[in-house]
Amino acid sequence: MKNEKIYDVLIVGAGPSGSNTAISFKNLDPNLNIGIIDKAIFPRDKSCGDAIGPGVINALKRFNNEHILDDEPQVISTSLFGPDDIGIQNYIPKVKNKDDSVVYVIPRYQLDNRIFNIAKELNVESYENTRFVKYENTEDENILRVEVQDSENQKTSIYTKLLVGADGANSRVRKSLNLKQNSDIHKAIAIRAYIDSPNYIDIFKERTLMFEINVSALKGYAWAFPSKGDLINIGIGMPLNLFKKDNMDINQMLYQFVNTLESKGVIVENIRMEKSYMLPFASSRPKLAHDKVALVGDAGSMINPMSGEGIFYGMEAGYLLAKETFTSLDGTDLNKNIKRYEKALNKRFGKHFLSCALARLVLQSPFMTKRLLKIASIDKNTINFVVELLFDEARLTLKETFLLSAKFILPFKTLRFFTKSPSFSL
Ligand SMILES: Cc1cc2nc3c(=O)[nH]c(=O)nc-3n(C[C@H](O)[C@H](O)[C@H](O)COP(=O)(O)OP(=O)(O)OC[C@H]3O[C@@H](n4cnc5c(N)ncnc54)[C@H](O)[C@@H]3O)c2cc1C
């Protein structure tokens, strides 16, 4: 180890969680030595719906990096469809904790590269085509040795004071900590594809995120998200336990959804780049804080169990980790502060994740989905709450649970009498 370079922080994985961890440390203290490794060469594709909402915009604004969204078209509404073709369209409400009520749909091939480039511009040292193999303690109790391997299987060592696992849903860092993957009930499987559609925006009257719940994806949802030009990201996602139990075929569901889009008049051309992947839900998070090691993003199971959104939570986790630890990388307080990171994350998102997990269970029933969409079509508060669960940090309080339960139980006519400001039914 003599004369070897020692990083203050070494991050495994240059996705949004890892890159934003690096960006946050460098902004909080530009003198820190930060390294980041990724097994891929960027730009690289990642199976995703490509939708980023107010949370990601805020995370970028924190260090003045929102310019990477310049020239991207804004999506301004959501259109939810359920069984029996019940549909409602709603503008993305002003969310409480964020400034912007818009969503962008940017292929991850571009988005991740832009965020990674911000880290590189801050002099974060990056090693692409470099795979994490394992780590171990050294004779210096403050320093870890990390073994990495290039594509020719050449192994080398990198030394660091803090190791961050930001290596996604199949995290090898998580495995080296002897932590199990999420069980099937706390995981989803999803497939993404791209299509070209010259008339998607005309059919839905505006740039809208389209969700179809419990139809093409029984007990899950299908999506169509408009990106730049004619490019549309489509996909299907559902809980893995139900997918396995009913022996389903995800490609077939995707093609069924294409038929649904066509039946609505959407022209679908050039279906391509179908790719499926796992989503570890935040309803079951592993221990994130370990001896000189922390997990962020999908590696630490941080995906919203209702919406499937994970980019925001991973980026925010990276910031929280940096904020809690950047002053203690040389001291004896490091482990204590890694634990403070885990506490801060749980405090901020614990109840929100739980509320989203409950909402997901309710929406697994086609009956409840129909009922919810019916209620939402006459009651703006309900649809706003659903959209806040999707795009903000809403949580179910006792009052909210009581009000929502009452709305589910009350006869529809009585409910209509008491409610105001209908959403726009499709
Ligand atoms: C089909 C689908 C649709 C989704 N839609 C959305 C959406 O619309 N919006 C949203 O916010 N979220 C969505 N998600 C979730 C989102 O994709 C993840 O939450 C997000 O990618 C997490 O970012 P990350 O940086 O933690 O991990 P990743 O983006 O997976 O990045 C991990 C990085 O680690 C690298 N890596 C892995 N193993 C190693 C190793 N051993 N050594 C070195 N490097 C390694 C990988 O190459 C990769 O670059 C979706 C997920 C799926 C599967």
The ligand as a MOL file (V3000), in Angstrom:
LIG
                    3D

  0  0  0     0  0            999 V3000
M  V30 BEGIN CTAB
M  V30 COUNTS 53 58 0 0 0
M  V30 BEGIN ATOM
M  V30 1 C -37.9080 -0.9150 -16.9320 0
M  V30 2 C -37.6140 0.1000 -15.8530 0
M  V30 3 C -38.2480 1.3360 -15.8840 0
M  V30 4 C -37.9160 2.3240 -14.9200 0
M  V30 5 N -38.4610 3.5640 -15.0510 0
M  V30 6 C -38.0370 4.5670 -14.2360 0
M  V30 7 C -38.4590 5.9180 -14.4770 0
M  V30 8 O -39.1700 6.2270 -15.4450 0
M  V30 9 N -38.0030 6.8720 -13.6250 0
M  V30 10 C -37.1870 6.5900 -12.5710 0
M  V30 11 O -36.8260 7.5060 -11.8010 0
M  V30 12 N -36.7660 5.3190 -12.3470 0
M  V30 13 C -37.1480 4.3090 -13.1560 0
M  V30 14 N -36.6600 3.0390 -12.9760 0
M  V30 15 C -35.7150 2.7950 -11.8800 0
M  V30 16 C -34.3360 3.3630 -12.2580 0
M  V30 17 O -33.9230 2.8260 -13.4940 0
M  V30 18 C -33.3040 3.0410 -11.1600 0
M  V30 19 O -33.8480 3.3410 -9.9180 0
M  V30 20 C -32.0290 3.8460 -11.3860 0
M  V30 21 O -31.3790 3.4450 -12.5560 0
M  V30 22 C -31.1010 3.6980 -10.1810 0
M  V30 23 O -29.8890 4.3400 -10.4440 0
M  V30 24 P -28.5250 3.7770 -9.8240 0
M  V30 25 O -27.4890 4.7880 -10.1790 0
M  V30 26 O -28.7460 3.4140 -8.4150 0
M  V30 27 O -28.2610 2.4020 -10.5950 0
M  V30 28 P -27.9760 2.1610 -12.1450 0
M  V30 29 O -28.5770 3.2160 -12.9650 0
M  V30 30 O -28.3740 0.7580 -12.4150 0
M  V30 31 O -26.3970 2.2930 -12.2620 0
M  V30 32 C -25.5460 1.3370 -11.7050 0
M  V30 33 C -24.2100 1.3940 -12.4170 0
M  V30 34 O -23.3250 0.4730 -11.7760 0
M  V30 35 C -22.5460 -0.1790 -12.7450 0
M  V30 36 N -22.1080 -1.4720 -12.1760 0
M  V30 37 C -22.8670 -2.5510 -11.8550 0
M  V30 38 N -22.1090 -3.5380 -11.3330 0
M  V30 39 C -20.8310 -3.0540 -11.3070 0
M  V30 40 C -19.5780 -3.6010 -10.8630 0
M  V30 41 N -19.4810 -4.8390 -10.3630 0
M  V30 42 N -18.4920 -2.8560 -10.9930 0
M  V30 43 C -18.5440 -1.5810 -11.5220 0
M  V30 44 N -19.7120 -1.0270 -11.9550 0
M  V30 45 C -20.8270 -1.7520 -11.8330 0
M  V30 46 C -23.4800 -0.3330 -13.9370 0
M  V30 47 O -22.7530 -0.4670 -15.1470 0
M  V30 48 C -24.2910 0.9700 -13.8800 0
M  V30 49 O -23.7360 1.9820 -14.6940 0
M  V30 50 C -36.9850 2.0300 -13.8970 0
M  V30 51 C -36.3630 0.7760 -13.8430 0
M  V30 52 C -36.6730 -0.1860 -14.8210 0
M  V30 53 C -35.9710 -1.5140 -14.7970 0
M  V30 END ATOM
M  V30 BEGIN BOND
M  V30 1 1 1 2
M  V30 2 1 2 3
M  V30 3 2 2 52
M  V30 4 2 3 4
M  V30 5 1 4 5
M  V30 6 1 4 50
M  V30 7 2 5 6
M  V30 8 1 6 7
M  V30 9 1 6 13
M  V30 10 2 7 8
M  V30 11 1 7 9
M  V30 12 1 9 10
M  V30 13 2 10 11
M  V30 14 1 10 12
M  V30 15 2 12 13
M  V30 16 1 13 14
M  V30 17 1 14 15
M  V30 18 1 14 50
M  V30 19 1 15 16
M  V30 20 1 16 17
M  V30 21 1 16 18
M  V30 22 1 18 19
M  V30 23 1 18 20
M  V30 24 1 20 21
M  V30 25 1 20 22
M  V30 26 1 22 23
M  V30 27 1 23 24
M  V30 28 2 24 25
M  V30 29 1 24 26
M  V30 30 1 24 27
M  V30 31 1 27 28
M  V30 32 2 28 29
M  V30 33 1 28 30
M  V30 34 1 28 31
M  V30 35 1 31 32
M  V30 36 1 32 33
M  V30 37 1 33 34
M  V30 38 1 33 48
M  V30 39 1 34 35
M  V30 40 1 35 36
M  V30 41 1 35 46
M  V30 42 1 36 37
M  V30 43 1 36 45
M  V30 44 2 37 38
M  V30 45 1 38 39
M  V30 46 1 39 40
M  V30 47 2 39 45
M  V30 48 1 40 41
M  V30 49 2 40 42
M  V30 50 1 42 43
M  V30 51 2 43 44
M  V30 52 1 44 45
M  V30 53 1 46 47
M  V30 54 1 46 48
M  V30 55 1 48 49
M  V30 56 2 50 51
M  V30 57 1 51 52
M  V30 58 1 52 53
M  V30 END BOND
M  V30 END CTAB
M  END
